Amino acid sequence: MARVATIDYEMCRPDKCGIPCIRFCPINKTKPYKAIELSEEKKGKPIIYEERCIACGICVKKCPYRAISVVNLPEEVEENLIHRYGQNAFKLYGLPMPIESKIIGILGPNGIGKSTAMKILSGSLIPNIGQFDREPSKERVLEKFRGTIYYDYFNKLYQGQLRIVQKIQYIELIPRYIKRGSVDEVLKQIDERGMYREVIDALNMESIRDKDISMLSGGELQKLAISAALLRDANVYLFDEPTSFLDIRERLNVLMALDRLLPRGSYIFIVDHDLMFLDYIADLIAIAFGIPGSYGMFSKVYTAKAGIDHYLKGFLPSENMRIRNEEISFRLHEAREDRYIAKSSEVIFMWDNLVKRLDGFTLTVESGQAYRGEVVGIVGPNAIGKTTFIRILVGELKPDAGYTTSIAFRMSYKPQYLERVVEGCSSVGECLKSVNSDAIKEDSWLYVEIVKRLGIDRLLSKELDSLSGGELQKFYIAYTLVRDADIYLLDEPSSHIDVEDQLSVARVIKRIARLKKTPIFVIDHNFLLIDYSVDRLMVFNGIPGREGYGSAPNSVAKALNSFLKSMDVTVRRDPDSGRPRINKPDSYLDRLQKTLGQYFYIE
């Protein structure tokens, strides 16, 4: 039996906890040797000797900061050990299979090793094959993979025969490194394939060519990063979360651009949490599974549809491995049959024919209102005024025409861009306590319904600047929802979080609206979250960057149908899993749904 014992040293606080992990360990009490003890190498924090540990689970349960994890794995998995960051640190088993001329989609939770795998495949990290006490060696890597398809890949990589291009995950960092220059100047400087004009047209970037990098929105920064990767001449292309901040039309544009413009014969890997995107673009799917922060494994490759379906069902037939206790279901419309909102419900917030002019952009929003306890979704292209509308609602901006009226005097707002610094606090627990002391009390309903459901409970002792993108997103959602407020506004809460967390966020949003009896506005591009959580939907359209029009809240089915029709995109539901899938343009189903006028799905 292989054993993986990990300690999150950022969360470990031996100076405050009284080290119950050491005091209660049965091996320490009954044997002449120790299974866990304090170590000078770890600056006075404990280490666990896996070969001595019996996996009794006492240290895991006794740790007040939830910093310890001990897991038993089948002995044979150790043969696939690729990398370990150190003693009691994360272990990675296996890698996505590199196959020339195929697009490999990578699907799995955050913290499971996808980014580590990308670093290894890019050559920026030489795997230590589990021997963390020795200097990593390219020769050991080649010996490990001798006789496999990986050997050919790494042999060419280490001999300098492969040029790597990577689209980074955190595109909001781009303005920090590119201080000056317009989109046009930056892309022309890096165009190695002579495809500048084609890329600009494919990604619909004509309107932002003259924009300075510092003025770009999240979606525009994402398109800049994708176009920069496409213009580079390389043998290996790695795309890390290319759909973040992009609306459905832009995601479809990216799909078409990648399909048409990526050079044939290259290795292509795409990591993303958007099932619709991966289903459309990927030839094969590799599934990452395990326990976030402890260990991660990569499955064999499956066809795109089969891989996504196996992931949703939580069982991988080739590995004979269950990766989740319950199936993820997308049959979510039934949840709306017991609709909480009725026409007689109390109106909390209303607005009347809003008009706002801002830096050459004009936004017009139809009159509407929000009821007590409902969730109002907002969808539409980027740079169309969705965030501007939210800023008017929260009072950051004053409308040039029209007005808002409300019996809501306290608002809580989660912005699109998230800072890693919150004034007056440094750790997750301190920040939550600063806005509502009940948020960190284990017997309070806020802790149970928000903090625990979002998985924030195990992060309470972590510093904000050490959180991953997904963890930071979930923290800000919790930080926004635990506040005492009369109305809540969430701007793109699904960014950087995986499929399972998207479902958790959707459930939390809907439940908090009901329990607190307050309206919640949600801007997002993710169909799963919108389809599950919202009661009514606002659609924004127009000319991005010039003029935007926001509709009054309408039923979800009608609003989504109208939204997709305006983009000339049809989406169907998979008959087996119920998940939404984009139809190929001009396919039989695309033409049929357009003929029937059902752009979202066929009943």
C-alpha positions as CSV (number, residue, x, y, z in Angstrom):
1,M,0.0,0.0,0.0
2,A,1.4,3.4,-1.0
3,R,0.8,6.2,1.4
4,V,0.7,10.0,0.6
5,A,1.0,12.2,3.7
6,T,1.0,15.9,3.0
7,I,1.2,19.0,5.3
8,D,0.2,22.4,4.1
9,Y,2.9,24.4,5.9
10,E,1.2,27.7,5.1
11,M,-1.7,26.6,7.3
12,C,0.4,24.7,9.9
13,R,0.7,26.7,13.2
14,P,2.6,24.6,15.8
15,D,3.3,27.7,17.9
16,K,-0.5,28.1,18.4
17,C,-2.0,24.6,18.3
18,G,0.0,22.7,20.9
19,I,1.0,20.1,18.3
20,P,-1.8,17.5,18.9
21,C,-0.7,15.7,15.8
22,I,2.5,14.7,17.6
23,R,1.0,14.2,21.1
24,F,-1.8,11.9,20.0
25,C,0.0,9.8,17.4
26,P,-0.2,6.1,18.5
27,I,3.1,5.3,16.9
28,N,4.8,8.0,18.9
29,K,3.3,6.6,22.0
30,T,3.9,2.9,21.5
31,K,7.0,2.5,19.4
32,P,10.6,3.3,19.9
33,Y,10.6,5.5,16.8
34,K,8.4,8.4,15.7
35,A,6.0,8.6,12.8
36,I,5.6,12.4,13.2
37,E,7.9,15.0,14.8
38,L,9.1,18.6,14.6
39,S,11.9,19.2,12.2
40,E,14.5,22.0,12.0
41,E,14.5,21.6,8.2
42,K,10.8,22.7,8.2
43,K,11.5,25.6,10.6
44,G,10.1,23.9,13.7
45,K,7.1,22.4,11.9
46,P,6.2,18.7,11.8
47,I,7.2,16.1,9.2
48,I,5.5,12.7,8.7
49,Y,7.5,9.6,7.9
50,E,5.2,7.8,5.5
51,E,6.9,4.5,5.9
52,R,6.1,4.5,9.6
53,C,2.7,6.1,9.5
54,I,-0.3,3.6,9.8
55,A,-2.8,6.1,8.4
56,C,-5.0,6.0,11.5
57,G,-6.3,9.5,10.8
58,I,-5.8,10.8,14.3
59,C,-3.4,13.6,13.3
60,V,-5.8,14.6,10.5
61,K,-8.7,14.9,12.8
62,K,-6.8,16.6,15.6
63,C,-5.2,19.3,13.5
64,P,-7.2,22.5,14.2
65,Y,-6.0,24.1,11.0
66,R,-6.8,21.2,8.7
67,A,-3.2,21.2,7.4
68,I,-2.7,17.4,7.4
69,S,-3.9,14.9,4.8
70,V,-3.0,11.1,4.8
71,V,-4.2,8.9,2.0
72,N,-3.7,5.3,1.1
73,L,-3.2,4.4,-2.6
74,P,-2.7,1.1,-4.4
75,E,1.0,0.1,-4.5
76,E,1.1,0.0,-8.3
77,V,0.4,3.7,-8.7
78,E,3.9,4.5,-7.4
79,E,5.2,3.2,-10.7
80,N,3.6,6.3,-12.3
81,L,5.1,8.8,-9.9
82,I,6.3,11.8,-11.9
83,H,7.1,14.6,-9.4
84,R,7.0,15.4,-5.7
85,Y,7.7,18.9,-4.4
86,G,9.3,17.7,-1.2
87,Q,8.7,15.6,1.9
88,N,5.0,15.7,2.9
89,A,4.3,17.8,-0.2
90,F,2.1,17.3,-3.3
91,K,2.7,14.2,-5.5
92,L,1.9,14.0,-9.2
93,Y,1.2,10.7,-10.9
94,G,1.2,10.5,-14.7
95,L,1.0,13.2,-17.4
96,P,-1.4,14.0,-20.3
97,M,-0.3,12.1,-23.3
98,P,1.4,14.2,-26.0
99,I,0.0,13.3,-29.4
100,E,1.0,15.2,-32.5
101,S,-1.8,16.8,-34.6
102,K,-4.3,16.2,-31.8
103,I,-5.8,18.8,-29.4
104,I,-5.6,17.3,-25.9
105,G,-8.2,18.8,-23.5
106,I,-7.3,18.6,-19.8
107,L,-10.2,18.6,-17.3
108,G,-10.1,18.4,-13.5
109,P,-10.4,20.3,-10.2
110,N,-8.1,23.1,-9.1
111,G,-5.1,22.1,-7.0
112,I,-4.8,18.7,-8.7
113,G,-1.6,19.2,-10.7
114,K,-2.7,20.5,-14.1
115,S,-0.3,23.5,-13.9
116,T,2.5,21.3,-12.7
117,A,2.0,19.0,-15.7
118,M,2.0,22.1,-18.0
119,K,5.3,23.2,-16.5
120,I,6.8,19.7,-17.1
121,L,5.5,19.5,-20.6
122,S,6.9,23.0,-21.4
123,G,10.3,22.1,-20.0
124,S,10.3,24.8,-17.3
125,L,10.2,22.1,-14.6
126,I,12.3,19.0,-14.8
127,P,10.4,16.3,-12.9
128,N,12.3,14.5,-10.0
129,I,10.5,11.2,-10.4
130,G,9.7,11.4,-6.7
131,Q,13.3,11.7,-5.7
132,F,12.9,15.2,-4.1
133,D,16.2,14.9,-2.2
134,R,18.2,14.7,-5.4
135,E,18.8,17.2,-8.2
136,P,16.3,16.6,-11.0
137,S,17.9,15.0,-14.0
138,K,16.8,14.9,-17.7
139,E,18.6,11.6,-18.0
140,R,16.4,10.1,-15.2
141,V,13.3,11.5,-16.9
142,L,14.2,9.8,-20.3
143,E,15.0,6.6,-18.5
144,K,11.6,6.7,-16.8
145,F,9.8,7.1,-20.1
146,R,11.9,4.8,-22.2
147,G,9.8,2.7,-24.6
148,T,6.7,5.0,-24.3
149,I,5.3,7.9,-26.4
150,Y,6.5,10.2,-23.7
151,Y,10.1,9.3,-24.4
152,D,10.0,10.7,-28.0
153,Y,8.4,13.9,-26.7
154,F,10.9,14.6,-23.9
155,N,13.8,13.5,-25.9
156,K,13.0,16.2,-28.5
157,L,12.1,18.7,-25.8
158,Y,15.5,18.3,-24.0
159,Q,17.5,18.3,-27.2
160,G,16.0,21.7,-28.0
161,Q,14.0,20.5,-31.0
162,L,10.6,21.7,-29.6
163,R,9.8,25.4,-29.3
164,I,7.1,26.0,-26.6
165,V,4.5,28.7,-26.5
166,Q,2.2,29.1,-23.5
167,K,-0.9,31.2,-23.0
168,I,-0.8,32.1,-19.3
169,Q,-3.7,31.6,-16.9
170,Y,-3.7,34.9,-15.1
171,I,-4.1,37.3,-17.9
172,E,-4.8,40.2,-15.5
173,L,-1.0,40.3,-14.9
174,I,-0.2,41.3,-18.5
175,P,-0.4,45.1,-17.9
176,R,2.2,44.8,-15.2
177,Y,4.7,43.4,-17.6
178,I,3.7,45.4,-20.7
179,K,3.8,48.9,-19.5
180,R,3.3,50.7,-22.8
181,G,2.0,50.1,-26.2
182,S,-1.2,49.4,-28.1
183,V,-2.6,46.0,-29.1
184,D,-1.6,46.7,-32.7
185,E,2.0,47.5,-31.7
186,V,2.5,44.6,-29.4
187,L,1.0,41.9,-31.8
188,K,2.9,43.2,-34.8
189,Q,6.2,42.9,-32.9
190,I,5.7,39.3,-32.1
191,D,4.1,38.1,-35.4
192,E,6.4,35.3,-36.4
193,R,3.9,33.5,-38.7
194,G,2.8,36.4,-40.8
195,M,-0.8,35.9,-39.7
196,Y,-1.5,39.2,-38.0
197,R,-4.5,40.1,-40.2
198,E,-6.1,36.6,-40.0
199,V,-5.8,36.5,-36.2
200,I,-7.3,40.0,-35.7
201,D,-10.2,39.1,-37.9
202,A,-10.7,35.6,-36.4
203,L,-10.8,37.0,-32.8
204,N,-12.9,40.1,-33.8
205,M,-10.2,42.5,-32.4
206,E,-10.5,45.3,-35.0
207,S,-12.2,47.6,-32.5
208,I,-9.4,47.3,-29.9
209,R,-6.3,47.5,-32.2
210,D,-5.5,51.1,-31.1
211,K,-6.3,50.5,-27.4
212,D,-3.4,50.8,-24.9
213,I,-2.7,47.6,-23.0
214,S,-3.4,49.3,-19.7
215,M,-7.0,50.1,-20.8
216,L,-8.1,46.6,-21.9
217,S,-10.9,44.7,-20.1
218,G,-10.6,41.1,-18.9
219,G,-12.0,39.7,-22.1
220,E,-9.8,41.9,-24.3
221,L,-6.7,40.9,-22.3
222,Q,-7.7,37.3,-22.8
223,K,-8.0,37.7,-26.6
224,L,-4.7,39.5,-26.6
225,A,-3.0,36.6,-24.9
226,I,-4.6,34.0,-27.2
227,S,-3.7,36.0,-30.3
228,A,-0.1,36.4,-29.1
229,A,0.2,32.6,-28.7
230,L,-1.3,32.0,-32.2
231,L,1.2,34.4,-33.8
232,R,4.2,32.7,-32.4
233,D,5.8,29.9,-34.5
234,A,6.2,26.8,-32.2
235,N,5.9,23.1,-32.0
236,V,4.0,22.9,-28.7
237,Y,1.1,25.2,-27.7
238,L,-0.2,25.2,-24.1
239,F,-3.4,27.2,-23.4
240,D,-4.2,27.6,-19.7
241,E,-7.9,28.6,-19.2
242,P,-8.4,30.4,-22.5
243,T,-12.2,31.0,-21.9
244,S,-12.0,33.1,-18.7
245,F,-13.7,36.5,-19.1
246,L,-15.0,35.6,-22.6
247,D,-18.6,35.5,-23.6
248,I,-20.1,32.7,-25.6
249,R,-19.7,34.5,-29.0
250,E,-16.0,35.2,-28.2
251,R,-15.5,31.6,-27.0
252,L,-16.9,30.4,-30.3
253,N,-14.6,32.8,-32.2
254,V,-11.6,31.4,-30.2
255,L,-12.7,27.8,-31.0
256,M,-12.8,28.6,-34.7
257,A,-9.5,30.4,-34.6
258,L,-7.7,27.6,-32.7
259,D,-9.2,25.0,-35.0
260,R,-8.2,26.9,-38.2
261,L,-5.0,28.7,-37.3
262,L,-3.0,26.4,-35.1
263,P,-0.3,24.7,-37.2
264,R,-1.0,21.1,-38.0
265,G,1.6,18.6,-36.7
266,S,2.1,20.5,-33.5
267,Y,1.4,19.3,-29.9
268,I,-1.6,21.2,-28.4
269,F,-2.8,21.1,-24.8
270,I,-5.8,23.1,-23.5
271,V,-6.6,23.3,-19.8
272,D,-10.1,24.7,-19.1
273,H,-13.2,24.3,-16.9
274,D,-15.7,25.1,-19.6
275,L,-17.2,21.8,-20.6
276,M,-18.9,23.3,-23.7
277,F,-15.5,24.7,-24.9
278,L,-13.6,21.5,-24.4
279,D,-16.3,19.4,-25.9
280,Y,-16.2,21.5,-29.0
281,I,-12.4,22.0,-29.5
282,A,-10.7,18.9,-28.1
283,D,-10.0,15.7,-30.0
284,L,-9.1,13.8,-26.8
285,I,-9.6,14.4,-23.1
286,A,-7.2,13.6,-20.2
287,I,-8.9,13.8,-16.8
288,A,-7.0,14.9,-13.7
289,F,-8.3,13.5,-10.4
290,G,-7.1,13.0,-6.8
291,I,-7.2,15.1,-3.7
292,P,-6.4,18.8,-4.2
293,G,-3.2,19.8,-2.5
294,S,-2.2,16.1,-1.7
295,Y,-1.9,14.2,-4.9
296,G,-3.1,14.2,-8.5
297,M,-3.3,11.6,-11.3
298,F,-3.9,11.8,-15.0
299,S,-6.1,9.3,-16.8
300,K,-5.6,7.7,-20.1
301,V,-7.0,9.8,-23.0
302,Y,-10.6,9.4,-24.0
303,T,-12.6,10.8,-26.9
304,A,-14.0,14.3,-25.9
305,K,-17.6,13.2,-25.4
306,A,-16.7,10.0,-23.5
307,G,-14.1,11.7,-21.4
308,I,-16.5,14.5,-20.3
309,D,-19.3,12.0,-19.6
310,H,-17.0,9.8,-17.5
311,Y,-15.9,12.9,-15.6
312,L,-19.5,13.9,-14.8
313,K,-20.4,10.4,-13.8
314,G,-17.4,10.2,-11.5
315,F,-16.1,6.9,-12.8
316,L,-13.2,6.2,-15.2
317,P,-13.7,2.8,-16.8
318,S,-10.1,2.4,-18.2
319,E,-8.6,3.0,-14.8
320,N,-11.5,1.2,-13.0
321,M,-11.4,4.2,-10.6
322,R,-14.2,6.1,-8.9
323,I,-13.2,9.8,-8.7
324,R,-16.4,11.2,-7.1
325,N,-19.1,9.8,-4.8
326,E,-22.0,11.3,-6.8
327,E,-22.8,12.1,-10.4
328,I,-22.9,15.7,-11.6
329,S,-26.3,16.2,-13.2
330,F,-27.1,19.0,-15.6
331,R,-30.9,18.4,-15.5
332,L,-31.4,21.6,-13.6
333,H,-34.6,23.2,-15.1
334,E,-36.7,21.0,-12.7
335,A,-35.2,23.1,-9.8
336,R,-37.1,26.1,-11.2
337,E,-40.5,24.4,-11.1
338,D,-40.9,25.4,-7.4
339,R,-40.1,29.0,-8.3
340,Y,-39.8,31.1,-5.2
341,I,-40.5,34.4,-7.0
342,A,-44.1,35.5,-7.6
343,K,-45.5,38.6,-9.1
344,S,-46.8,39.5,-5.6
345,S,-43.3,39.4,-4.1
346,E,-42.0,42.6,-2.6
347,V,-40.0,44.8,-4.9
348,I,-36.6,45.7,-3.3
349,F,-35.0,47.6,-6.2
350,M,-36.2,49.2,-9.4
351,W,-34.7,51.3,-12.1
352,D,-36.3,53.4,-14.9
353,N,-34.8,53.7,-18.4
354,L,-31.2,54.3,-17.4
355,V,-28.7,56.1,-19.7
356,K,-25.0,56.4,-18.9
357,R,-22.4,58.0,-21.2
358,L,-18.8,57.1,-20.3
359,D,-15.6,57.7,-22.3
360,G,-17.4,57.5,-25.7
361,F,-19.6,54.6,-24.6
362,T,-23.4,54.9,-24.2
363,L,-25.4,52.4,-22.1
364,T,-29.2,52.3,-22.1
365,V,-31.1,49.9,-19.8
366,E,-34.8,49.2,-19.9
367,S,-36.9,49.8,-16.8
368,G,-37.0,46.8,-14.4
369,Q,-37.1,45.7,-10.8
370,A,-35.7,43.0,-8.5
371,Y,-37.9,41.1,-6.1
372,R,-37.0,40.0,-2.6
373,G,-35.2,36.7,-2.6
374,E,-34.6,36.3,-6.4
375,V,-31.4,35.8,-8.4
376,V,-31.1,38.0,-11.5
377,G,-28.6,36.9,-14.1
378,I,-26.9,39.3,-16.5
379,V,-25.4,38.0,-19.8
380,G,-24.0,39.6,-22.9
381,P,-20.7,40.3,-24.8
382,N,-17.8,41.9,-23.1
383,A,-17.4,45.7,-23.2
384,I,-21.2,46.1,-23.6
385,G,-22.0,47.8,-20.3
386,K,-22.8,44.9,-17.8
387,T,-20.3,46.0,-15.2
388,T,-21.3,49.7,-15.8
389,F,-24.9,48.8,-15.0
390,I,-23.7,47.1,-11.8
391,R,-21.7,50.1,-10.8
392,I,-24.8,52.3,-11.3
393,L,-26.7,49.9,-9.0
394,V,-24.1,50.1,-6.2
395,G,-23.8,53.8,-6.5
396,E,-20.3,54.0,-8.0
397,L,-21.7,55.8,-11.0
398,K,-24.6,58.2,-11.4
399,P,-26.9,57.8,-14.5
400,D,-27.1,60.7,-16.9
401,A,-30.8,59.9,-17.4
402,G,-33.3,57.8,-15.6
403,Y,-33.2,56.9,-11.9
404,T,-33.0,54.0,-9.4
405,T,-35.2,53.6,-6.3
406,S,-34.6,51.1,-3.6
407,I,-35.5,50.2,0.0
408,A,-32.1,48.6,0.1
409,F,-29.6,50.8,1.9
410,R,-26.7,48.3,2.3
411,M,-25.1,46.7,-0.8
412,S,-22.3,44.1,-1.0
413,Y,-20.4,43.9,-4.3
414,K,-17.8,41.4,-5.6
415,P,-15.9,43.1,-8.5
416,Q,-14.6,41.4,-11.6
417,Y,-10.9,41.9,-10.8
418,L,-9.8,40.7,-7.4
419,E,-7.0,42.2,-5.3
420,R,-4.9,40.1,-3.0
421,V,-4.9,42.8,-0.4
422,V,-7.9,43.6,1.8
423,E,-7.4,46.6,4.1
424,G,-7.3,45.7,7.8
425,C,-6.7,42.0,7.5
426,S,-4.3,39.5,5.9
427,S,-5.7,35.9,6.3
428,V,-8.9,34.5,5.0
429,G,-10.4,34.0,8.5
430,E,-9.5,37.6,9.6
431,C,-11.1,39.1,6.6
432,L,-14.3,37.1,7.0
433,K,-14.5,37.9,10.7
434,S,-13.9,41.6,9.9
435,V,-17.2,41.9,8.0
436,N,-19.2,39.3,10.0
437,S,-17.9,37.6,13.1
438,D,-20.5,34.7,12.7
439,A,-18.8,33.7,9.4
440,I,-16.1,31.8,11.2
441,K,-18.2,30.3,14.0
442,E,-18.8,26.6,13.2
443,D,-22.2,26.6,14.7
444,S,-23.5,29.5,12.7
445,W,-25.6,29.1,9.6
446,L,-23.4,31.5,7.6
447,Y,-20.4,29.2,8.3
448,V,-22.4,26.1,7.2
449,E,-24.2,27.6,4.2
450,I,-21.4,29.7,2.8
451,V,-18.0,29.1,4.2
452,K,-18.1,25.3,4.4
453,R,-20.1,24.8,1.2
454,L,-17.5,26.8,-0.7
455,G,-14.6,24.9,0.9
456,I,-13.3,28.1,2.6
457,D,-13.3,26.4,6.0
458,R,-9.9,24.8,5.3
459,L,-8.4,28.1,4.1
460,L,-9.2,30.2,7.1
461,S,-5.6,30.4,8.3
462,K,-4.1,31.1,4.8
463,E,-2.8,34.5,3.8
464,L,-4.7,36.1,0.8
465,D,-1.5,36.5,-1.2
466,S,-0.9,32.7,-1.0
467,L,-4.3,31.7,-2.5
468,S,-4.7,30.2,-5.9
469,G,-6.9,31.9,-8.5
470,G,-9.8,29.6,-7.7
471,E,-9.4,29.9,-4.0
472,L,-9.2,33.7,-4.2
473,Q,-12.4,33.7,-6.3
474,K,-14.3,31.6,-3.7
475,F,-13.0,33.7,-0.8
476,Y,-14.4,36.9,-2.5
477,I,-17.7,35.2,-3.1
478,A,-17.9,34.3,0.6
479,Y,-16.5,37.7,1.7
480,T,-19.4,39.3,-0.3
481,L,-22.2,37.0,0.8
482,V,-21.5,36.9,4.5
483,R,-21.9,40.6,4.8
484,D,-25.2,42.0,6.2
485,A,-26.7,43.7,3.1
486,D,-30.0,44.3,1.4
487,I,-28.7,43.5,-2.1
488,Y,-25.8,41.5,-3.4
489,L,-23.9,41.9,-6.8
490,L,-21.4,39.3,-8.1
491,D,-19.3,40.1,-11.2
492,E,-18.1,36.9,-12.9
493,P,-18.0,34.6,-9.9
494,S,-17.2,31.5,-12.0
495,S,-13.8,32.7,-13.2
496,H,-10.9,30.4,-12.4
497,I,-13.0,27.8,-10.6
498,D,-13.6,24.2,-11.7
499,V,-16.9,22.5,-12.6
500,E,-17.6,21.1,-9.2
501,D,-17.0,24.5,-7.5
502,Q,-19.1,26.2,-10.2
503,L,-22.0,24.0,-9.0
504,S,-21.3,24.8,-5.4
505,V,-21.2,28.5,-6.1
506,A,-24.5,28.3,-8.0
507,R,-26.2,26.4,-5.1
508,V,-24.8,28.9,-2.5
509,I,-26.0,31.9,-4.5
510,K,-29.5,30.6,-4.9
511,R,-29.7,29.4,-1.3
512,I,-28.5,32.7,0.2
513,A,-31.0,34.7,-1.9
514,R,-33.7,32.5,-0.4
515,L,-32.5,32.4,3.2
516,K,-31.6,36.1,3.4
517,K,-34.6,37.1,1.3
518,T,-32.5,39.5,-0.7
519,P,-32.0,39.9,-4.4
520,I,-28.7,38.8,-5.9
521,F,-27.4,40.1,-9.3
522,V,-24.9,37.8,-11.1
523,I,-22.9,38.7,-14.2
524,D,-21.4,35.6,-15.8
525,H,-20.6,33.9,-19.1
526,N,-20.8,30.4,-17.7
527,F,-24.0,28.6,-18.9
528,L,-23.9,26.1,-16.0
529,L,-24.0,28.7,-13.3
530,I,-26.6,30.9,-15.1
531,D,-28.8,27.9,-16.0
532,Y,-28.8,26.6,-12.4
533,S,-28.9,29.6,-10.2
534,V,-30.9,32.4,-11.8
535,D,-34.6,33.1,-11.6
536,R,-34.7,35.8,-14.3
537,L,-32.2,37.0,-16.8
538,M,-31.2,40.3,-18.4
539,V,-29.6,40.3,-21.8
540,F,-27.2,43.0,-23.0
541,N,-26.3,43.5,-26.6
542,G,-25.2,46.3,-28.9
543,I,-21.8,47.3,-30.3
544,P,-19.0,46.5,-27.8
545,G,-17.1,49.6,-26.7
546,R,-19.6,52.0,-28.4
547,E,-23.2,51.4,-27.3
548,G,-25.0,48.8,-25.1
549,Y,-28.6,48.0,-24.5
550,G,-29.8,46.1,-21.5
551,S,-33.2,44.4,-21.5
552,A,-35.6,44.2,-18.5
553,P,-35.3,40.9,-16.5
554,N,-37.2,38.1,-18.3
555,S,-37.7,34.3,-17.9
556,V,-34.5,32.3,-18.3
557,A,-35.7,30.3,-21.3
558,K,-36.9,33.3,-23.3
559,A,-33.8,35.4,-22.4
560,L,-31.3,32.8,-23.3
561,N,-33.1,32.0,-26.5
562,S,-33.0,35.7,-27.5
563,F,-29.4,36.0,-26.5
564,L,-28.2,33.0,-28.5
565,K,-30.3,34.1,-31.5
566,S,-28.6,37.5,-31.5
567,M,-25.3,35.6,-31.8
568,D,-26.5,33.0,-34.3
569,V,-25.4,30.2,-32.0
570,T,-27.4,27.2,-31.1
571,V,-26.9,25.0,-28.0
572,R,-28.4,21.6,-27.3
573,R,-28.6,19.4,-24.3
574,D,-26.8,16.0,-24.3
575,P,-29.5,13.3,-24.2
576,D,-27.4,11.2,-21.7
577,S,-26.0,13.8,-19.2
578,G,-28.2,16.8,-19.9
579,R,-25.2,19.0,-20.2
580,P,-25.3,21.9,-22.7
581,R,-23.3,21.4,-26.0
582,I,-22.6,23.9,-28.7
583,N,-23.8,22.8,-32.2
584,K,-21.3,23.0,-35.0
585,P,-22.3,25.9,-37.4
586,D,-24.5,24.7,-40.2
587,S,-24.8,21.2,-38.7
588,Y,-28.1,19.3,-38.9
589,L,-29.0,20.2,-35.3
590,D,-27.9,23.8,-35.8
591,R,-30.2,24.2,-38.8
592,L,-33.1,22.3,-37.1
593,Q,-33.0,24.4,-33.9
594,K,-32.9,27.6,-35.9
595,T,-35.8,26.4,-38.0
596,L,-37.8,25.7,-34.8
597,G,-36.6,29.0,-33.2
598,Q,-35.2,27.1,-30.2
599,Y,-31.6,28.4,-30.0
600,F,-31.0,27.2,-26.5
601,Y,-32.2,23.6,-26.6
602,I,-35.0,21.3,-27.9
603,E,-37.5,20.2,-25.2
